Amino acid sequence: MTAQRQERYGWRPAIAFFASLAGFLVWACPEFTAQASTTERVVVNRFSGIAIEGFDPVAYFVQGRAVLGREDFEAADAGAVWRFRNEGNRAFFVAHPEIYGPQFGGYDPIDVARGVAFAGNPRFWVISGQRLYLFGLEANRDAFAANPDRFLKEANVRWLTVQENLAQ
């Protein structure tokens, strides 16, 4: 075999070995694949990994409105990158992501109550019971605001099933 041919085909056995090893690990460790596929439990941009379109989740509570976060103030949680308006908001979120993060991972609670995962829009939101909810449609936000308990009861029951479907 010529030197040129050796260079061209020299890496093929190594690539085949590593591909076989990766395939074996996926087969032998199914819990690893389940963890790797759960990244959509929070609404994120699939290209950047930024949650809720870069809006600051703490600003809904502090300022009472949707405010875009800044690149300078980011934190990672639940497989997503969250942006904040300032360091104080970032610190609040890092200390209590379960409080400041949108419920149901940012999916519309009315759709979750129906057993469907539909991404919420950070511009359509409600704070109810000291929790943030995002909605895919303005009409859903208005219906929820009129009677949150009606939708939350069913959404809480179905959320685990919806999460399982997101992991597949």
N, C-alpha and C positions, 0 to 999 in steps of 0.2 A: 504494500500500500504506500502511496506517495505521502510525503509530509503534508501536502495540502489536503489530501483526503483524510488523514489522521486528525488534522485540526478540525475539519468539518464534522466528522463523526465522533470525535473524542468525548463529547459531553453526553451523548445519547444514553449510554449505560447508566450514568449517574442520574440523569433526569428520570429514566424509567424506574430506577431504584427508589428515588424520593417520591415519585407518584404512587408506586406500589405501597410504600410505607404510609403515606397519607391515607390511601384507601383502606389499608388495614386498620389504622387508628380510628377512622370514622366508623368502621364496622365493629371494632372491638369496644369502643367507648361511646355508646349511643347517648349517654347523658351529656357528653361534650357537644354533640351536634344540637341537642335541645337548647343548651345555653347559648350557642352561637346564633341560633335562629330567632331569639326573642328580642331583637333590637327594635322591633316596631311596636313595643308595648307603650311607647311614648311617641307622639306625633313629631316626626323629625323630617327635615329635608333630606332625601335619600342621597344627595350628592355632597352636601356640606356637613350633615349630622347635626345641624342647628335645630333646636327645639322651638316650637311654636313661632316659626318665621322670624326668630330673633327678638321677639317682644320680651320685655322684662316681666316675669311672673309676679314679682313683689310689688311692682308699680301699681298693679290693679288694686292692691290693698292700701298702699301708702298714698298714692296720688289719685286713686279713683278713676283711672283711665288707662287705656292701652298706650304704652310708651315703648319705643324701640330701644333695645339695649345696645351697648357699644362693644366693639371688639376688645377694648382694653379691660373689660370686666366680664370674664367668662368663668364658668365652672362646669365640670362634668359630673353628671349624675344620671343613673338609670340608662346608660348607653347613649346619652345625648349631651350635646353642648348647649348650655343655657347662657344667655347674654343678659347683662344687667346695666342699668343706667349709671350706677355708681357703686363704690366699694361697700357701702352700708347695705344696699339691697342684696349684693352678692353674699355678704356675711349672714344676713337673715336667712337666705335660701339654703346656704350650706349647712347652717345649724338646724333647719327644719324644712327639708324638701317636701315632706309629706303634707305640710300645711300650705306652703306657698306654691307648690307645683299644681298644675291643673288636675282635677280629679279625672279618673278614667283615662289617664295618660294624655289628655287633651282631645279625646274622642267625644263626639256629641252624645250627651247622656240620654237624649230621647231616642237616638238610634241604638245605643247600647241597650236600652230598655226593650227594644225590638229584637235584640240579639245580633245587631249589625255594627261593624266598626266603620264609622264615617268620621273623618278627621274634622275637628273643630277649627273654626276660623278665629284667630285671636282678636279680631275686631268685633265679634259677637260673643259677649261674655256676660256672666252674672256671678256675683258672690252671694252664696246662700249658705247659711250655717257656718260662716267663717271659712268657706272653701270656694275655690275658683272653678267655674265650669265654662267650657268653651263650646260653641255651637256651630254647626255647619251652615245653618240657615237662620236668617233673622226671625222667621216665623217660629222656628223651634225655640229660640231664645225667649220670645214673648210668651209662648205656651208654657215653658218651664217656669218663667218668672211668676206667672199667675198661680201656679200650684206645684212647687218643687217636690213636695212629698209624694205626690201621685207618680211622678216619673222616677224619683230616686229609689223608691221601694223596689220596683222591677229592675232598674238598672243595676243596683247592688246585687241582686240575685243572679242576673245574667252576665255580670262582668267577668267572672272566672271562666265561663264558657267562651266568651268573646276573646279573652286573653289566650286561651288554648288555641283557638283558630288563628290568631295572629302569629303564633309560634310555628305554624306549619308552613 
